[in-house]
Amino acid sequence: MGLPPRLRGEPRARLFGDPEQEYFVDGMVEDIITGLSRIKWLIVIARNSSFTYKGKAVDVRQVGRELGVRYVLEGGVRKAGSRLRIAAQLIEAETGAHLLGRQVRRRAGERLRPAGSHHR
């Protein structure tokens, strides 16, 4: 049997240097990393390792080699007034191929659910 998949979360934000918004995005990334780490069959790289690449344009394949991960979860947050757009993509580190992508659009304060989700 092969090794379990390894995943790294990547913080990215387009919030124009606003420290409060950067804090918000960093908190979201921490929450996602914490949630994913609860999946027993998934090895998630520690927050500090992921945040090493914060704000840097680094090829996903390089990240995969340096951290020994098979997958990278990257995404972004955009804010316009009270509206948020959150996007995430699951990328295979070896090839750089996008495997899955999701986008969520909400007003600040609304509960976040994937676009097209009908769960309550």
N, C-alpha and C positions, 0 to 999 in steps of 0.2 A: 504494500500500500504506500502511496506517495505521501509526501509531507503535506500538512494542512496549508491552505492558502494563507499568504501573508498580505496584509493591507496597510497602506499608509494614507492618512488623511492629510489634505493640503489646504492651509488657510489662504484665501484670496479675497480681496475686497476692492471695489471701486467706489470709495467713499471720500475721495479727495482730501486725504490727510486729516480727517476729523477724528481726534483721539477717542471720543465717546463711541463713535461708530466702529472704529477699529476694535475697541474693547468688546462691543456687541458681537462682532464677527468672530473674534478669538473665542469668546464664550460659546458661540454656536459650534465651532470646530471642536472644542473640548467636549461638549455634550455629545456630538456625533461620535467622537473617538471612544468616549465612555460607553455609549450605547452599543457600538460595534464590538467592544471588548467583552461584552456579556455573552456573545455568541461563542459557545465552547469550542467549536471546530475551526474557528477563525483566529489567527494570530494577528493582532493589531500592533503596529509599531507605536512606541511611546510618544506622547505629545511633544516632548522636548526634541526628539529626533525629527519629527514632522515640522516643527516650527523653525528648525535650522534653515529651511529653504524659503521661509516666509519672505515675500517681497522680491524674490529673485526669479529671473527667467531661466529655468533649468529644464532640460529635456527629460521627459518622463523615463526614458530608457536609462539615462544616467542615474536618476533617483533609484530606479529598480536595482541597478548594479550596486550602488553605494550602500543601500539599506538592506539588500537581499530580499526584496519584496516581489511578489508576482503581480500585484495589482496596486494601482494608485487611485484613490478617490479624490478628485479635484472638483472645485466648483467656484462659484462666485456669488456675491451679494451686491445688488444695486438698490439704491434708495432714491426715490423721487417724491419729495413731500412725505406723505404718510404711507406711500406705497412701497412694498418690498418685492423684489424679484430674486429668488434664490434658485440657483441652478447647480446640479451635481452631475458628474460623469464618472463612470467606472472605466478605468483604462488598464489594459494589459501592459505591464511594464516592459516586457521583453520586446514587444513589437510596436508599442505606442498606439495600438488599435483601440478605438472606443467600443466598449461592450454594451454599455447601458447609459442612458441619460434621462434625467428627470428635471422638471422645472416647476416651481411653486410661485404663485403671485398672490400676495395678500396685503391687506392694510396692516400697519404696525398694530400689534395687540391682538390680531386675529389668530386663532389656532391654525397651525401650519399642517396642511395635508398635501400630498402630491397632486398635481394638476390632473383632473379627470377622476379623482378619487371620490367615491360616494359614501364612504364610511362615516359614521357619526360617532 
